[in-house]
Amino acid sequence: MNPPADDLDRLMAVMAAAFDPEYGEAWTRRQVEDALLLGNCTYELIDDCGNPPAIGCAAAGFSLSRHGYEEEELLLFAVDPKHRRKGLGARMLVSLAEAAKSRGAHRLLLEMRRGNPAESLYRTFGFQPIGERPNYYRTLHGDRIDAITFAFVLE
Ligand SMILES: CC(C)(COP(=O)(O)OP(=O)(O)OC[C@H]1O[C@@H](n2cnc3c(N)ncnc32)[C@H](O)[C@@H]1OP(=O)(O)O)[C@@H](O)C(=O)NCCC(=O)NCCS
């Protein structure tokens, strides 16, 4: 997939605002472009009302996912801090679940650093922890943080 440059600009603006540099989780524009070129990755942008942003309007959030055999992995998921806790994240998860199902997935997977407040959103949505990678993430200050893998079964 070769996304319009405008979409990448909007996605990267949310990326820059949403991820705490301490954890090194944000991707570069090049990484996003490369992932989308692979052909099995896709993205969604939403505006502050939860709709696809109109041309020229800023995005409030995005998700980036990769589909594989019977599974879809949420690679990146972010909402601009200005628009958080209004249900936009949950709305994107609903939309991703529907889209993943239509692509043939039976479950959604994601990996999260231990302690990310997003965990309560994932658990409320129905994700269950299925594994851990000890010391998987490294912070800017050199501390190590476990990764937790969550799965959500698509009915
Ligand atoms: C995770 C994220 C996308 C959620 O977006 P959102 O639009 O705020 O999500 P929603 O409004 O649908 O859900 C918010 C719920 O998430 C949880 N939550 C998210 N951030 C939280 C925080 N800082 N403190 C406490 N709870 C938080 C709460 O359960 C909250 O529900 P509540 O508002 O009813 O208490 C957003 O916090 C974000 O961009 N975080 C930084 C990037 C990131 O860590 N992405 C996930 C990588 S695994």
The ligand as a MOL file (V3000), in Angstrom:
LIG
                    3D

  0  0  0     0  0            999 V3000
M  V30 BEGIN CTAB
M  V30 COUNTS 48 50 0 0 0
M  V30 BEGIN ATOM
M  V30 1 C -3.9600 4.1150 24.4530 0
M  V30 2 C -4.6590 5.3070 23.8000 0
M  V30 3 C -4.6360 5.1320 22.3030 0
M  V30 4 C -6.1040 5.3330 24.3060 0
M  V30 5 O -6.7840 6.3680 23.6080 0
M  V30 6 P -8.1240 7.0480 24.1800 0
M  V30 7 O -8.8140 7.7070 23.0450 0
M  V30 8 O -7.8080 7.8580 25.3660 0
M  V30 9 O -8.9420 5.7500 24.6160 0
M  V30 10 P -10.4590 5.7130 25.1460 0
M  V30 11 O -10.9480 7.0790 25.4590 0
M  V30 12 O -11.2620 4.8850 24.2170 0
M  V30 13 O -10.2900 4.8490 26.4540 0
M  V30 14 C -9.6630 5.4170 27.5340 0
M  V30 15 C -9.4990 4.3170 28.5700 0
M  V30 16 O -8.1580 3.8630 28.5140 0
M  V30 17 C -7.6260 3.8330 29.8370 0
M  V30 18 N -6.6110 4.8860 29.8760 0
M  V30 19 C -5.9560 5.3720 28.7910 0
M  V30 20 N -5.0360 6.2790 29.1830 0
M  V30 21 C -5.1200 6.3670 30.5120 0
M  V30 22 C -4.4300 7.1040 31.4920 0
M  V30 23 N -3.4260 7.9610 31.1730 0
M  V30 24 N -4.7410 6.9560 32.7780 0
M  V30 25 C -5.7260 6.0980 33.1260 0
M  V30 26 N -6.4350 5.3560 32.2350 0
M  V30 27 C -6.1260 5.4870 30.9480 0
M  V30 28 C -8.7990 4.0320 30.7670 0
M  V30 29 O -9.3920 2.7770 30.9810 0
M  V30 30 C -9.7090 4.8920 29.9350 0
M  V30 31 O -11.0590 4.7520 30.2320 0
M  V30 32 P -11.7990 5.9210 31.0680 0
M  V30 33 O -11.4910 7.2050 30.3440 0
M  V30 34 O -13.2480 5.5230 30.9960 0
M  V30 35 O -11.2010 5.8490 32.4360 0
M  V30 36 C -3.9830 6.6310 24.2110 0
M  V30 37 O -3.9220 6.6950 25.6290 0
M  V30 38 C -2.5750 6.8000 23.6500 0
M  V30 39 O -2.3960 7.2730 22.5290 0
M  V30 40 N -1.5420 6.4420 24.4290 0
M  V30 41 C -0.1460 6.6520 24.0050 0
M  V30 42 C 0.2640 5.6950 22.9380 0
M  V30 43 C 0.1780 4.2650 23.4460 0
M  V30 44 O 0.6820 3.9380 24.5040 0
M  V30 45 N -0.4530 3.4010 22.6310 0
M  V30 46 C -0.6710 2.0130 22.9790 0
M  V30 47 C 0.5480 1.2050 22.7310 0
M  V30 48 S 0.3080 -0.4770 23.2840 0
M  V30 END ATOM
M  V30 BEGIN BOND
M  V30 1 1 1 2
M  V30 2 1 2 3
M  V30 3 1 2 4
M  V30 4 1 2 36
M  V30 5 1 4 5
M  V30 6 1 5 6
M  V30 7 2 6 7
M  V30 8 1 6 8
M  V30 9 1 6 9
M  V30 10 1 9 10
M  V30 11 2 10 11
M  V30 12 1 10 12
M  V30 13 1 10 13
M  V30 14 1 13 14
M  V30 15 1 14 15
M  V30 16 1 15 16
M  V30 17 1 15 30
M  V30 18 1 16 17
M  V30 19 1 17 18
M  V30 20 1 17 28
M  V30 21 1 18 19
M  V30 22 1 18 27
M  V30 23 2 19 20
M  V30 24 1 20 21
M  V30 25 1 21 22
M  V30 26 2 21 27
M  V30 27 1 22 23
M  V30 28 2 22 24
M  V30 29 1 24 25
M  V30 30 2 25 26
M  V30 31 1 26 27
M  V30 32 1 28 29
M  V30 33 1 28 30
M  V30 34 1 30 31
M  V30 35 1 31 32
M  V30 36 2 32 33
M  V30 37 1 32 34
M  V30 38 1 32 35
M  V30 39 1 36 37
M  V30 40 1 36 38
M  V30 41 2 38 39
M  V30 42 1 38 40
M  V30 43 1 40 41
M  V30 44 1 41 42
M  V30 45 1 42 43
M  V30 46 2 43 44
M  V30 47 1 43 45
M  V30 48 1 45 46
M  V30 49 1 46 47
M  V30 50 1 47 48
M  V30 END BOND
M  V30 END CTAB
M  END
